[in-house]
Amino acid sequence: MNQPVIGVQQLAGLMQSARPPVVVDCRFNLMAPEAGQNAYLTDHVPGAFYAHLDHDLSDKTQTLQGRHPLPSASQFESLMQSWGVDADSLLVAYDEGDLSFASRLWWLARYFGHQHVSVLNGGYAAWRAGGNELENGSRPVGAAAGAATAGGLKPGGFKSTIGSNMKLDYAEVLAIRSKIQLIDSRDAPRYKGEVEPIDPVAGHIPGAVNAPWKDALGPDGLIKSQEELQARWAGLMEQGKAPVVYCGSGVTACVNLLSMEVAGVPNVRLYAGSWSGWLQNGGDVAVGG
């Protein structure tokens, strides 16, 4: 199954199948880093594991790679194996509902070679609103136990294979900037340089256009239709230039990457370091619209 977005009813049905998907709760709050895990412990989709943005979906030991550097292939491989993920397992990621942190796991899984991954449309909020079952506490992982746990989980056989054509680093962006269409996924005031709540300098990478990631969602909080997203991206991209998406630290840009996958936009890459990495490396700054 290579469906980028999955609905609540579809997930509920698959969870009753002979081989249910591996479900991962990615809820997170940038301003309160432990709030997501605390919410998970209170209640979550039955059987879900928890992935912490800072500890599991990033490697903060790296320098000059932005605020949320990508984990290494071995780190991600161990994480997936700890959830019992095999090469043919369906992985389903969800967050509170805006798709931002779940999309990070979706993109990472694909980058490291796992194609059977989907994001739950509407996330935890939609699951709960639908009256679906919830559970609390945490679930032991296979890698932590080193073998079968009390719950019967064994480490999975997933092996990382990096999709090097899916991302760019600072030097690569700098070298081919005139040949790519940079897409800044942050809110317009941050892009324009009017406000910057997180990074030390406001503005954007010169030549980038603005496409706020939240615009991929409709008024109901669900991702827009394929037709709506196709129209959105057709109006933003310059003919003949390959799209490269970034945000503040390579996280919320993944919502735009998810929406481009739904729209069928090919050959899209992530500038993983994004705005924070650009500044750390001394990149030039533009302001205004």
N, C-alpha and C positions, 0 to 999 in steps of 0.2 A: 504494500500500500504506500503510494507516494503522493498522498493528498496533503497539501500544506496546512489546511485548516479543517478541523473536525467539529461537528456540532455536539451539543450536550446529549441529545437522544441517541446519536450514533455511538458516542463513547459509552453510554450506559448499556447499550446493546452488546457492544464488543466486550465489555467487562463480564458479561455472562457467558461468553463463548468458551470453547474448550481451551483456547490459548489467549487469555486476556492480554491487553497491552501493558507495557511498563509505564506507569503514570508518575510524573514528577511535578511536585509543587514548587514553583519558582517565585512565590510572593516575596517582595522586597520593598524596602523604603530607603531611598538614598540618604535621607536625613535622620533615620532611625534604623541602623543596619540590622538590629536583632528583631525588629518588629515582625518581619515576615515569618521568621522561624517560630516566634512566639504564637503567631496566628495559626501556623501549621499545627503546633502542638495542641492548640485549643480545639480545632476541628479541620478536617480536610477530606478530599475525595478518598473513599476507602481504598486502602492498599498503596496509596501514594508515598513515594519517598520525598525528601526535601533537598533542594539544591540552593545553596547560599551564593549570591552573586559574588561576594568578595572572596569567599573561601573555596568554592567549588567551580565557579564559572569564570574565574580570573586567576591570574598568578601575579600577585602584588610584589613579588620579589624582583620583577623585571624593572628596568629603568628606561626612560625616554620612550615608553610605549603607551603613554596616556594613563588615565586614572584606573582603567580596568584592562590591563594587559591580558592577552589571550593565554589560557593555560597551555602547557606543552602537550604534545601528542601522548606522552606517557602518563601525564596527570589525567588527561581526559579519558584515556583508555582504562585506567584504574577506576575512575568514577563510574563509567558505564558498566564495567564488569561488576562493580559493587552493587549495582542495581539489578544484576542478572540479565543484562542485555546481551543477546547473541546477534549474529549478523542479520538474521531475518526477523528479529523482534520488532514489533511496532512500539515506538516510543511516543508518548503523548505528554506535552508540556502545558502547564497552565499557570497563570498568575491571578492577581485579584480580578482582572478583567480587561485591562487596556492593552494586553498582549505584549507589553514592552519587555518584561523579563523572561517570559516564556519564549518569545521570539529569539532572545539571545541563545537559549539552549537549542532551539530549532536550528539556528544558523551554525552553532558550534558542532552539533551532531553531523550536519551535512558537510561542514568543512573537514571534519575528521573522518569522513567516509561512510556515515550511516544515512541512508536515503529514506528509510522507513520511519519518518518522524512527522508529527503533526502538532499544531497548536490548537488548544481548545478555544473555540470561538466564544467570547464572553467570559471565559475563565471561571474562577471560583464563584463569582457573583451570579453568573448564569446557572451554574450547577446547583447552587443553593436555592435560587429563585424557582427552579424547576421542581423543587420538593424532593430532590434526590438524597439518598442516604449519605451520611457523614460519619467519620470516626475521629477519635482523638489519639493523642500520644504519638510516639515515633515508631518507625519500622526498622528493625535491624537490617544491616546490609551484608551481602556476602563477603566482600573483601575485608570488612572489619572482623568477621568471624574466621576468615580463612578457609571456610568449608561450609557445609550445610548448617544453617542456623536453626533455632528452635522452630521457626516458621517454615522450614524446609527450603529456604532460598540458598542456592549455590551461586558462586561468582559466574558471570556470563563469559562468553567466548569472544566478545567484541574486540577487534584489533583496529587501531587507528591507521588511516591512510590519508595523509594531508592533501587537500585539494588546493594546491598552491595558486591556481588560477582564480581563486575566489576572493583573495584579499591583496591589498597593497600596503607597504610600509611607507614611512616618511620619505626616504630617498627615492623610492619608486614614484610616488606622487609628484615629487619635485621634478623628477626627470621627464615625466610625460604629461605635465599639467596642461599643456596646450592641446593635447590630443584626446583628453578625456572630459566628460561632463561631470563636474563635481556637484553633488547634491547634498546640501546641508539640511539635516533632518530636525534641527532644533526650532523652538518657537521663534516667530519673526522678531520680537524685540532683542533676543540674544543674537540672532543672525545680523541684525542691523547695527549692533553695538550699542544699543540703548540701555541694556542692563546685562549683568553677568553675575548670577548668584553663586556660582561654583568655581569657575576657572579664574585665573588672575587677570586676564585681559578679555575685553568684549570685542565682538566683531566676527568676521568669517574669513575663510581662505579666499584670496582673490580669484575671481572667475566663477565661484560657486553660485548656484541658484538655490533658492529656499523652498523646501517642501516639508513643512512641519509633519512629523510622524503621526500626530493625532488626526490629521486630515484623512488618514487611511480608514478611519472608523466613521460609521454613520451615527445619527442621533440616538440610535438604540444601543450604542456602545459596541456593536458587532462590526466586523470588518465589512467594508463596502463590497458590492457585487463586482464580478469580473468586468462587466461592461463599464461600470463607474470608474474602476481603477485603470482600465485601459485608456479611458478618456483623460483621466488625470495625468498619467505619465506621458501620453502622446503630446500633451500641451506644455510639458516641462523640459523635454530632452531635445538637445540640438542634434540635427541630422548628421550622421557620420562620426559621432563621438560616443565612445563607450561610457556607460554610466558608472560612476564611483560614488558610493553613499557614505556619509559620515554624520556624526552627531557630536556630543560632548566627549564621550569616552568609548564609543563603539557598542553601546547597548541599545538605546532607543532607535538607532538607525536600522536595527534589525527588523523593526515593524515595517519600515519602508521596504526593506529587502523581502519580507514576507509578502507584502502587498504586490510587489513587482513580480514575484513568483506566481501569485494568483492571477495577475494580469497577463502573464506570459511574456514578460520582458526578458530577453536573453542576455547572458554574459554580463551580469551585474556584479560588481566587486565592492567589498567593504574596505574603506580605509580604517583599519582596526584601531590605530592610535587616536584618530579623530581630532577634534579641536584641542583637547588637552595635550595630546601627543605632539600636535603641530606646534603648540606654544613651547613645550619642553625642548623641542629641537631648534627653536629660534626662527620658526616660519614667519613670513610677512603677514600683515593683517590688513583687511579691508573693512570699512564700515559703511553704513547706509544701505539703501535698497538696490 
